[in-house]
Every structure is written in structure tokens, then in C-alpha cells.
């Protein structure tokens, strides 16, 4: 159980500085592959029903070895964000997510 100074359980959303719902920017870096963008979008769509694909931007690294995929969506809870980060960072082609 998550507690704060032994004063009891922390209410949903209180173990973060975010107030939900909130517009949330996400940046993901990975190996430069033709499927990275689609992979990121597919993972985010698992958790965000109303994800707007028009928020996606992709930028190649200077040497072309990596891609950065940036997106934005409305986050509904800390649990949702945790699930997205867990799924993204578990994928072999994804190096990090911020």
C-alpha cells in the first residue's frame, strides 16, 4: 500500500504532481527502423482510446542511427502513464521514453 508518512493511503492522483486529465507530451527514442513510429503509436493506442495520430512527429538523429518520436495525448491517470511507459520500454527497438 502506498502511504505518505504513515498517514494512510494516498488518494488516486496524489502520488504525482499531475492533475488529471492533463495534456501529456511524450518523447520516445529508438533504433531507426521503418516500423518504430507505428510501434509507438500502436502501444500508445492500447492505453489511449482517443489518441490523435496528428500529434505524432518523427525526427532522425544526426547520424541517422536513431529516431525520436514525439506525441501528445490526454492522460487520464498515473496508472495509465505507468502502463504506457512499461509497454514502451519493454519493446526491443525502444531505447527510452520521457
Phi and psi restraints in degrees (range 20) as a CNS / XPLOR table:
assign (resid 1 and name C) (resid 2 and name N)
       (resid 2 and name CA) (resid 2 and name C) 1.0 -84.2 20.0 2
assign (resid 2 and name N) (resid 2 and name CA)
       (resid 2 and name C) (resid 3 and name N) 1.0 119.2 20.0 2
assign (resid 2 and name C) (resid 3 and name N)
       (resid 3 and name CA) (resid 3 and name C) 1.0 -125.2 20.0 2
assign (resid 3 and name N) (resid 3 and name CA)
       (resid 3 and name C) (resid 4 and name N) 1.0 158.5 20.0 2
assign (resid 3 and name C) (resid 4 and name N)
       (resid 4 and name CA) (resid 4 and name C) 1.0 -119.2 20.0 2
assign (resid 4 and name N) (resid 4 and name CA)
       (resid 4 and name C) (resid 5 and name N) 1.0 105.4 20.0 2
assign (resid 4 and name C) (resid 5 and name N)
       (resid 5 and name CA) (resid 5 and name C) 1.0 53.6 20.0 2
assign (resid 5 and name N) (resid 5 and name CA)
       (resid 5 and name C) (resid 6 and name N) 1.0 36.2 20.0 2
assign (resid 5 and name C) (resid 6 and name N)
       (resid 6 and name CA) (resid 6 and name C) 1.0 57.1 20.0 2
assign (resid 6 and name N) (resid 6 and name CA)
       (resid 6 and name C) (resid 7 and name N) 1.0 29.0 20.0 2
assign (resid 6 and name C) (resid 7 and name N)
       (resid 7 and name CA) (resid 7 and name C) 1.0 -97.1 20.0 2
assign (resid 7 and name N) (resid 7 and name CA)
       (resid 7 and name C) (resid 8 and name N) 1.0 10.9 20.0 2
assign (resid 7 and name C) (resid 8 and name N)
       (resid 8 and name CA) (resid 8 and name C) 1.0 111.3 20.0 2
assign (resid 8 and name N) (resid 8 and name CA)
       (resid 8 and name C) (resid 9 and name N) 1.0 179.3 20.0 2
assign (resid 8 and name C) (resid 9 and name N)
       (resid 9 and name CA) (resid 9 and name C) 1.0 -64.5 20.0 2
assign (resid 9 and name N) (resid 9 and name CA)
       (resid 9 and name C) (resid 10 and name N) 1.0 147.5 20.0 2
assign (resid 9 and name C) (resid 10 and name N)
       (resid 10 and name CA) (resid 10 and name C) 1.0 -83.8 20.0 2
assign (resid 10 and name N) (resid 10 and name CA)
       (resid 10 and name C) (resid 11 and name N) 1.0 128.4 20.0 2
assign (resid 10 and name C) (resid 11 and name N)
       (resid 11 and name CA) (resid 11 and name C) 1.0 -61.0 20.0 2
assign (resid 11 and name N) (resid 11 and name CA)
       (resid 11 and name C) (resid 12 and name N) 1.0 150.8 20.0 2
assign (resid 11 and name C) (resid 12 and name N)
       (resid 12 and name CA) (resid 12 and name C) 1.0 -49.1 20.0 2
assign (resid 12 and name N) (resid 12 and name CA)
       (resid 12 and name C) (resid 13 and name N) 1.0 129.0 20.0 2
assign (resid 12 and name C) (resid 13 and name N)
       (resid 13 and name CA) (resid 13 and name C) 1.0 90.1 20.0 2
assign (resid 13 and name N) (resid 13 and name CA)
       (resid 13 and name C) (resid 14 and name N) 1.0 -10.0 20.0 2
assign (resid 13 and name C) (resid 14 and name N)
       (resid 14 and name CA) (resid 14 and name C) 1.0 -87.1 20.0 2
assign (resid 14 and name N) (resid 14 and name CA)
       (resid 14 and name C) (resid 15 and name N) 1.0 -13.0 20.0 2
assign (resid 14 and name C) (resid 15 and name N)
       (resid 15 and name CA) (resid 15 and name C) 1.0 -89.2 20.0 2
assign (resid 15 and name N) (resid 15 and name CA)
       (resid 15 and name C) (resid 16 and name N) 1.0 21.8 20.0 2
assign (resid 15 and name C) (resid 16 and name N)
       (resid 16 and name CA) (resid 16 and name C) 1.0 -147.5 20.0 2
assign (resid 16 and name N) (resid 16 and name CA)
       (resid 16 and name C) (resid 17 and name N) 1.0 161.3 20.0 2
assign (resid 16 and name C) (resid 17 and name N)
       (resid 17 and name CA) (resid 17 and name C) 1.0 -86.2 20.0 2
assign (resid 17 and name N) (resid 17 and name CA)
       (resid 17 and name C) (resid 18 and name N) 1.0 -5.7 20.0 2
assign (resid 17 and name C) (resid 18 and name N)
       (resid 18 and name CA) (resid 18 and name C) 1.0 -82.6 20.0 2
assign (resid 18 and name N) (resid 18 and name CA)
       (resid 18 and name C) (resid 19 and name N) 1.0 146.1 20.0 2
assign (resid 18 and name C) (resid 19 and name N)
       (resid 19 and name CA) (resid 19 and name C) 1.0 -108.4 20.0 2
assign (resid 19 and name N) (resid 19 and name CA)
       (resid 19 and name C) (resid 20 and name N) 1.0 125.8 20.0 2
assign (resid 19 and name C) (resid 20 and name N)
       (resid 20 and name CA) (resid 20 and name C) 1.0 -100.4 20.0 2
assign (resid 20 and name N) (resid 20 and name CA)
       (resid 20 and name C) (resid 21 and name N) 1.0 148.3 20.0 2
assign (resid 20 and name C) (resid 21 and name N)
       (resid 21 and name CA) (resid 21 and name C) 1.0 -72.8 20.0 2
assign (resid 21 and name N) (resid 21 and name CA)
       (resid 21 and name C) (resid 22 and name N) 1.0 155.2 20.0 2
assign (resid 21 and name C) (resid 22 and name N)
       (resid 22 and name CA) (resid 22 and name C) 1.0 -148.6 20.0 2
assign (resid 22 and name N) (resid 22 and name CA)
       (resid 22 and name C) (resid 23 and name N) 1.0 146.2 20.0 2
assign (resid 22 and name C) (resid 23 and name N)
       (resid 23 and name CA) (resid 23 and name C) 1.0 -69.4 20.0 2
assign (resid 23 and name N) (resid 23 and name CA)
       (resid 23 and name C) (resid 24 and name N) 1.0 128.2 20.0 2
assign (resid 23 and name C) (resid 24 and name N)
       (resid 24 and name CA) (resid 24 and name C) 1.0 -126.2 20.0 2
assign (resid 24 and name N) (resid 24 and name CA)
       (resid 24 and name C) (resid 25 and name N) 1.0 119.7 20.0 2
assign (resid 24 and name C) (resid 25 and name N)
       (resid 25 and name CA) (resid 25 and name C) 1.0 -88.3 20.0 2
assign (resid 25 and name N) (resid 25 and name CA)
       (resid 25 and name C) (resid 26 and name N) 1.0 140.2 20.0 2
assign (resid 25 and name C) (resid 26 and name N)
       (resid 26 and name CA) (resid 26 and name C) 1.0 -135.0 20.0 2
assign (resid 26 and name N) (resid 26 and name CA)
       (resid 26 and name C) (resid 27 and name N) 1.0 134.8 20.0 2
assign (resid 26 and name C) (resid 27 and name N)
       (resid 27 and name CA) (resid 27 and name C) 1.0 -123.9 20.0 2
assign (resid 27 and name N) (resid 27 and name CA)
       (resid 27 and name C) (resid 28 and name N) 1.0 132.1 20.0 2
assign (resid 27 and name C) (resid 28 and name N)
       (resid 28 and name CA) (resid 28 and name C) 1.0 -126.1 20.0 2
assign (resid 28 and name N) (resid 28 and name CA)
       (resid 28 and name C) (resid 29 and name N) 1.0 132.8 20.0 2
assign (resid 28 and name C) (resid 29 and name N)
       (resid 29 and name CA) (resid 29 and name C) 1.0 -116.1 20.0 2
assign (resid 29 and name N) (resid 29 and name CA)
       (resid 29 and name C) (resid 30 and name N) 1.0 142.7 20.0 2
assign (resid 29 and name C) (resid 30 and name N)
       (resid 30 and name CA) (resid 30 and name C) 1.0 -159.1 20.0 2
assign (resid 30 and name N) (resid 30 and name CA)
       (resid 30 and name C) (resid 31 and name N) 1.0 179.2 20.0 2
assign (resid 30 and name C) (resid 31 and name N)
       (resid 31 and name CA) (resid 31 and name C) 1.0 -62.3 20.0 2
assign (resid 31 and name N) (resid 31 and name CA)
       (resid 31 and name C) (resid 32 and name N) 1.0 141.2 20.0 2
assign (resid 31 and name C) (resid 32 and name N)
       (resid 32 and name CA) (resid 32 and name C) 1.0 -71.1 20.0 2
assign (resid 32 and name N) (resid 32 and name CA)
       (resid 32 and name C) (resid 33 and name N) 1.0 103.5 20.0 2
assign (resid 32 and name C) (resid 33 and name N)
       (resid 33 and name CA) (resid 33 and name C) 1.0 -137.2 20.0 2
assign (resid 33 and name N) (resid 33 and name CA)
       (resid 33 and name C) (resid 34 and name N) 1.0 153.8 20.0 2
assign (resid 33 and name C) (resid 34 and name N)
       (resid 34 and name CA) (resid 34 and name C) 1.0 -65.4 20.0 2
assign (resid 34 and name N) (resid 34 and name CA)
       (resid 34 and name C) (resid 35 and name N) 1.0 -13.3 20.0 2
assign (resid 34 and name C) (resid 35 and name N)
       (resid 35 and name CA) (resid 35 and name C) 1.0 -105.9 20.0 2
assign (resid 35 and name N) (resid 35 and name CA)
       (resid 35 and name C) (resid 36 and name N) 1.0 -2.3 20.0 2
assign (resid 35 and name C) (resid 36 and name N)
       (resid 36 and name CA) (resid 36 and name C) 1.0 -60.1 20.0 2
assign (resid 36 and name N) (resid 36 and name CA)
       (resid 36 and name C) (resid 37 and name N) 1.0 -48.4 20.0 2
assign (resid 36 and name C) (resid 37 and name N)
       (resid 37 and name CA) (resid 37 and name C) 1.0 -57.2 20.0 2
assign (resid 37 and name N) (resid 37 and name CA)
       (resid 37 and name C) (resid 38 and name N) 1.0 -47.4 20.0 2
assign (resid 37 and name C) (resid 38 and name N)
       (resid 38 and name CA) (resid 38 and name C) 1.0 -63.4 20.0 2
assign (resid 38 and name N) (resid 38 and name CA)
       (resid 38 and name C) (resid 39 and name N) 1.0 -36.8 20.0 2
assign (resid 38 and name C) (resid 39 and name N)
       (resid 39 and name CA) (resid 39 and name C) 1.0 -63.2 20.0 2
assign (resid 39 and name N) (resid 39 and name CA)
       (resid 39 and name C) (resid 40 and name N) 1.0 -47.1 20.0 2
assign (resid 39 and name C) (resid 40 and name N)
       (resid 40 and name CA) (resid 40 and name C) 1.0 -61.2 20.0 2
assign (resid 40 and name N) (resid 40 and name CA)
       (resid 40 and name C) (resid 41 and name N) 1.0 -47.1 20.0 2
assign (resid 40 and name C) (resid 41 and name N)
       (resid 41 and name CA) (resid 41 and name C) 1.0 -60.2 20.0 2
assign (resid 41 and name N) (resid 41 and name CA)
       (resid 41 and name C) (resid 42 and name N) 1.0 -44.4 20.0 2
assign (resid 41 and name C) (resid 42 and name N)
       (resid 42 and name CA) (resid 42 and name C) 1.0 -62.1 20.0 2
assign (resid 42 and name N) (resid 42 and name CA)
       (resid 42 and name C) (resid 43 and name N) 1.0 -43.3 20.0 2
assign (resid 42 and name C) (resid 43 and name N)
       (resid 43 and name CA) (resid 43 and name C) 1.0 -64.8 20.0 2
assign (resid 43 and name N) (resid 43 and name CA)
       (resid 43 and name C) (resid 44 and name N) 1.0 -45.1 20.0 2
assign (resid 43 and name C) (resid 44 and name N)
       (resid 44 and name CA) (resid 44 and name C) 1.0 -64.7 20.0 2
assign (resid 44 and name N) (resid 44 and name CA)
       (resid 44 and name C) (resid 45 and name N) 1.0 -39.5 20.0 2
assign (resid 44 and name C) (resid 45 and name N)
       (resid 45 and name CA) (resid 45 and name C) 1.0 -62.7 20.0 2
assign (resid 45 and name N) (resid 45 and name CA)
       (resid 45 and name C) (resid 46 and name N) 1.0 -26.6 20.0 2
assign (resid 45 and name C) (resid 46 and name N)
       (resid 46 and name CA) (resid 46 and name C) 1.0 -60.0 20.0 2
assign (resid 46 and name N) (resid 46 and name CA)
       (resid 46 and name C) (resid 47 and name N) 1.0 -28.6 20.0 2
assign (resid 46 and name C) (resid 47 and name N)
       (resid 47 and name CA) (resid 47 and name C) 1.0 -113.1 20.0 2
assign (resid 47 and name N) (resid 47 and name CA)
       (resid 47 and name C) (resid 48 and name N) 1.0 -15.5 20.0 2
assign (resid 47 and name C) (resid 48 and name N)
       (resid 48 and name CA) (resid 48 and name C) 1.0 -126.0 20.0 2
assign (resid 48 and name N) (resid 48 and name CA)
       (resid 48 and name C) (resid 49 and name N) 1.0 99.1 20.0 2
assign (resid 48 and name C) (resid 49 and name N)
       (resid 49 and name CA) (resid 49 and name C) 1.0 -58.7 20.0 2
assign (resid 49 and name N) (resid 49 and name CA)
       (resid 49 and name C) (resid 50 and name N) 1.0 -41.3 20.0 2
assign (resid 49 and name C) (resid 50 and name N)
       (resid 50 and name CA) (resid 50 and name C) 1.0 -99.3 20.0 2
assign (resid 50 and name N) (resid 50 and name CA)
       (resid 50 and name C) (resid 51 and name N) 1.0 29.5 20.0 2
assign (resid 50 and name C) (resid 51 and name N)
       (resid 51 and name CA) (resid 51 and name C) 1.0 -59.7 20.0 2
assign (resid 51 and name N) (resid 51 and name CA)
       (resid 51 and name C) (resid 52 and name N) 1.0 131.6 20.0 2
assign (resid 51 and name C) (resid 52 and name N)
       (resid 52 and name CA) (resid 52 and name C) 1.0 -102.0 20.0 2
assign (resid 52 and name N) (resid 52 and name CA)
       (resid 52 and name C) (resid 53 and name N) 1.0 108.1 20.0 2
assign (resid 52 and name C) (resid 53 and name N)
       (resid 53 and name CA) (resid 53 and name C) 1.0 -63.6 20.0 2
assign (resid 53 and name N) (resid 53 and name CA)
       (resid 53 and name C) (resid 54 and name N) 1.0 -17.7 20.0 2
assign (resid 53 and name C) (resid 54 and name N)
       (resid 54 and name CA) (resid 54 and name C) 1.0 -70.7 20.0 2
assign (resid 54 and name N) (resid 54 and name CA)
       (resid 54 and name C) (resid 55 and name N) 1.0 -8.5 20.0 2
assign (resid 54 and name C) (resid 55 and name N)
       (resid 55 and name CA) (resid 55 and name C) 1.0 -84.8 20.0 2
assign (resid 55 and name N) (resid 55 and name CA)
       (resid 55 and name C) (resid 56 and name N) 1.0 -4.9 20.0 2
assign (resid 55 and name C) (resid 56 and name N)
       (resid 56 and name CA) (resid 56 and name C) 1.0 -80.4 20.0 2
assign (resid 56 and name N) (resid 56 and name CA)
       (resid 56 and name C) (resid 57 and name N) 1.0 130.4 20.0 2
assign (resid 56 and name C) (resid 57 and name N)
       (resid 57 and name CA) (resid 57 and name C) 1.0 -129.6 20.0 2
assign (resid 57 and name N) (resid 57 and name CA)
       (resid 57 and name C) (resid 58 and name N) 1.0 147.6 20.0 2
assign (resid 57 and name C) (resid 58 and name N)
       (resid 58 and name CA) (resid 58 and name C) 1.0 -128.7 20.0 2
assign (resid 58 and name N) (resid 58 and name CA)
       (resid 58 and name C) (resid 59 and name N) 1.0 135.8 20.0 2
assign (resid 58 and name C) (resid 59 and name N)
       (resid 59 and name CA) (resid 59 and name C) 1.0 -134.2 20.0 2
assign (resid 59 and name N) (resid 59 and name CA)
       (resid 59 and name C) (resid 60 and name N) 1.0 131.9 20.0 2
assign (resid 59 and name C) (resid 60 and name N)
       (resid 60 and name CA) (resid 60 and name C) 1.0 -86.0 20.0 2
assign (resid 60 and name N) (resid 60 and name CA)
       (resid 60 and name C) (resid 61 and name N) 1.0 144.4 20.0 2
assign (resid 60 and name C) (resid 61 and name N)
       (resid 61 and name CA) (resid 61 and name C) 1.0 -67.8 20.0 2
assign (resid 61 and name N) (resid 61 and name CA)
       (resid 61 and name C) (resid 62 and name N) 1.0 163.8 20.0 2
assign (resid 61 and name C) (resid 62 and name N)
       (resid 62 and name CA) (resid 62 and name C) 1.0 -54.6 20.0 2
assign (resid 62 and name N) (resid 62 and name CA)
       (resid 62 and name C) (resid 63 and name N) 1.0 -42.5 20.0 2
assign (resid 62 and name C) (resid 63 and name N)
       (resid 63 and name CA) (resid 63 and name C) 1.0 -87.0 20.0 2
assign (resid 63 and name N) (resid 63 and name CA)
       (resid 63 and name C) (resid 64 and name N) 1.0 -6.0 20.0 2
assign (resid 63 and name C) (resid 64 and name N)
       (resid 64 and name CA) (resid 64 and name C) 1.0 81.7 20.0 2
assign (resid 64 and name N) (resid 64 and name CA)
       (resid 64 and name C) (resid 65 and name N) 1.0 4.8 20.0 2
assign (resid 64 and name C) (resid 65 and name N)
       (resid 65 and name CA) (resid 65 and name C) 1.0 -80.9 20.0 2
assign (resid 65 and name N) (resid 65 and name CA)
       (resid 65 and name C) (resid 66 and name N) 1.0 -25.8 20.0 2
assign (resid 65 and name C) (resid 66 and name N)
       (resid 66 and name CA) (resid 66 and name C) 1.0 -127.4 20.0 2
assign (resid 66 and name N) (resid 66 and name CA)
       (resid 66 and name C) (resid 67 and name N) 1.0 159.6 20.0 2
assign (resid 66 and name C) (resid 67 and name N)
       (resid 67 and name CA) (resid 67 and name C) 1.0 -123.8 20.0 2
assign (resid 67 and name N) (resid 67 and name CA)
       (resid 67 and name C) (resid 68 and name N) 1.0 146.0 20.0 2
assign (resid 67 and name C) (resid 68 and name N)
       (resid 68 and name CA) (resid 68 and name C) 1.0 -114.4 20.0 2
assign (resid 68 and name N) (resid 68 and name CA)
       (resid 68 and name C) (resid 69 and name N) 1.0 123.7 20.0 2
assign (resid 68 and name C) (resid 69 and name N)
       (resid 69 and name CA) (resid 69 and name C) 1.0 -109.8 20.0 2
assign (resid 69 and name N) (resid 69 and name CA)
       (resid 69 and name C) (resid 70 and name N) 1.0 119.1 20.0 2
assign (resid 69 and name C) (resid 70 and name N)
       (resid 70 and name CA) (resid 70 and name C) 1.0 -109.1 20.0 2
assign (resid 70 and name N) (resid 70 and name CA)
       (resid 70 and name C) (resid 71 and name N) 1.0 138.2 20.0 2
assign (resid 70 and name C) (resid 71 and name N)
       (resid 71 and name CA) (resid 71 and name C) 1.0 -142.0 20.0 2
assign (resid 71 and name N) (resid 71 and name CA)
       (resid 71 and name C) (resid 72 and name N) 1.0 167.7 20.0 2
assign (resid 71 and name C) (resid 72 and name N)
       (resid 72 and name CA) (resid 72 and name C) 1.0 -141.7 20.0 2
assign (resid 72 and name N) (resid 72 and name CA)
       (resid 72 and name C) (resid 73 and name N) 1.0 142.8 20.0 2
assign (resid 72 and name C) (resid 73 and name N)
       (resid 73 and name CA) (resid 73 and name C) 1.0 -157.1 20.0 2
assign (resid 73 and name N) (resid 73 and name CA)
       (resid 73 and name C) (resid 74 and name N) 1.0 169.0 20.0 2
assign (resid 73 and name C) (resid 74 and name N)
       (resid 74 and name CA) (resid 74 and name C) 1.0 -90.4 20.0 2
assign (resid 74 and name N) (resid 74 and name CA)
       (resid 74 and name C) (resid 75 and name N) 1.0 113.2 20.0 2
assign (resid 74 and name C) (resid 75 and name N)
       (resid 75 and name CA) (resid 75 and name C) 1.0 -84.0 20.0 2
assign (resid 75 and name N) (resid 75 and name CA)
       (resid 75 and name C) (resid 76 and name N) 1.0 137.1 20.0 2
assign (resid 75 and name C) (resid 76 and name N)
       (resid 76 and name CA) (resid 76 and name C) 1.0 -102.4 20.0 2
assign (resid 76 and name N) (resid 76 and name CA)
       (resid 76 and name C) (resid 77 and name N) 1.0 -22.5 20.0 2
assign (resid 76 and name C) (resid 77 and name N)
       (resid 77 and name CA) (resid 77 and name C) 1.0 -164.5 20.0 2
assign (resid 77 and name N) (resid 77 and name CA)
       (resid 77 and name C) (resid 78 and name N) 1.0 164.0 20.0 2
assign (resid 77 and name C) (resid 78 and name N)
       (resid 78 and name CA) (resid 78 and name C) 1.0 -65.9 20.0 2
assign (resid 78 and name N) (resid 78 and name CA)
       (resid 78 and name C) (resid 79 and name N) 1.0 -38.2 20.0 2
assign (resid 78 and name C) (resid 79 and name N)
       (resid 79 and name CA) (resid 79 and name C) 1.0 -59.4 20.0 2
assign (resid 79 and name N) (resid 79 and name CA)
       (resid 79 and name C) (resid 80 and name N) 1.0 -40.2 20.0 2
assign (resid 79 and name C) (resid 80 and name N)
       (resid 80 and name CA) (resid 80 and name C) 1.0 -61.7 20.0 2
assign (resid 80 and name N) (resid 80 and name CA)
       (resid 80 and name C) (resid 81 and name N) 1.0 -47.1 20.0 2
assign (resid 80 and name C) (resid 81 and name N)
       (resid 81 and name CA) (resid 81 and name C) 1.0 -62.8 20.0 2
assign (resid 81 and name N) (resid 81 and name CA)
       (resid 81 and name C) (resid 82 and name N) 1.0 -43.0 20.0 2
assign (resid 81 and name C) (resid 82 and name N)
       (resid 82 and name CA) (resid 82 and name C) 1.0 -59.7 20.0 2
assign (resid 82 and name N) (resid 82 and name CA)
       (resid 82 and name C) (resid 83 and name N) 1.0 -41.6 20.0 2
assign (resid 82 and name C) (resid 83 and name N)
       (resid 83 and name CA) (resid 83 and name C) 1.0 -65.3 20.0 2
assign (resid 83 and name N) (resid 83 and name CA)
       (resid 83 and name C) (resid 84 and name N) 1.0 -41.2 20.0 2
assign (resid 83 and name C) (resid 84 and name N)
       (resid 84 and name CA) (resid 84 and name C) 1.0 -62.3 20.0 2
assign (resid 84 and name N) (resid 84 and name CA)
       (resid 84 and name C) (resid 85 and name N) 1.0 -48.8 20.0 2
assign (resid 84 and name C) (resid 85 and name N)
       (resid 85 and name CA) (resid 85 and name C) 1.0 -62.5 20.0 2
assign (resid 85 and name N) (resid 85 and name CA)
       (resid 85 and name C) (resid 86 and name N) 1.0 -39.9 20.0 2
assign (resid 85 and name C) (resid 86 and name N)
       (resid 86 and name CA) (resid 86 and name C) 1.0 -61.2 20.0 2
assign (resid 86 and name N) (resid 86 and name CA)
       (resid 86 and name C) (resid 87 and name N) 1.0 -47.6 20.0 2
assign (resid 86 and name C) (resid 87 and name N)
       (resid 87 and name CA) (resid 87 and name C) 1.0 -66.8 20.0 2
assign (resid 87 and name N) (resid 87 and name CA)
       (resid 87 and name C) (resid 88 and name N) 1.0 -40.7 20.0 2
assign (resid 87 and name C) (resid 88 and name N)
       (resid 88 and name CA) (resid 88 and name C) 1.0 -64.2 20.0 2
assign (resid 88 and name N) (resid 88 and name CA)
       (resid 88 and name C) (resid 89 and name N) 1.0 -50.1 20.0 2
assign (resid 88 and name C) (resid 89 and name N)
       (resid 89 and name CA) (resid 89 and name C) 1.0 -73.7 20.0 2
assign (resid 89 and name N) (resid 89 and name CA)
       (resid 89 and name C) (resid 90 and name N) 1.0 -12.7 20.0 2
assign (resid 89 and name C) (resid 90 and name N)
       (resid 90 and name CA) (resid 90 and name C) 1.0 -81.3 20.0 2
assign (resid 90 and name N) (resid 90 and name CA)
       (resid 90 and name C) (resid 91 and name N) 1.0 -15.5 20.0 2
assign (resid 90 and name C) (resid 91 and name N)
       (resid 91 and name CA) (resid 91 and name C) 1.0 -77.5 20.0 2
assign (resid 91 and name N) (resid 91 and name CA)
       (resid 91 and name C) (resid 92 and name N) 1.0 135.0 20.0 2
assign (resid 91 and name C) (resid 92 and name N)
       (resid 92 and name CA) (resid 92 and name C) 1.0 -60.1 20.0 2
assign (resid 92 and name N) (resid 92 and name CA)
       (resid 92 and name C) (resid 93 and name N) 1.0 -32.0 20.0 2
assign (resid 92 and name C) (resid 93 and name N)
       (resid 93 and name CA) (resid 93 and name C) 1.0 -86.4 20.0 2
assign (resid 93 and name N) (resid 93 and name CA)
       (resid 93 and name C) (resid 94 and name N) 1.0 -7.4 20.0 2
assign (resid 93 and name C) (resid 94 and name N)
       (resid 94 and name CA) (resid 94 and name C) 1.0 -99.4 20.0 2
assign (resid 94 and name N) (resid 94 and name CA)
       (resid 94 and name C) (resid 95 and name N) 1.0 125.9 20.0 2
assign (resid 94 and name C) (resid 95 and name N)
       (resid 95 and name CA) (resid 95 and name C) 1.0 -89.1 20.0 2
assign (resid 95 and name N) (resid 95 and name CA)
       (resid 95 and name C) (resid 96 and name N) 1.0 -42.0 20.0 2
assign (resid 95 and name C) (resid 96 and name N)
       (resid 96 and name CA) (resid 96 and name C) 1.0 -159.4 20.0 2
assign (resid 96 and name N) (resid 96 and name CA)
       (resid 96 and name C) (resid 97 and name N) 1.0 162.9 20.0 2
assign (resid 96 and name C) (resid 97 and name N)
       (resid 97 and name CA) (resid 97 and name C) 1.0 -139.0 20.0 2
assign (resid 97 and name N) (resid 97 and name CA)
       (resid 97 and name C) (resid 98 and name N) 1.0 131.7 20.0 2
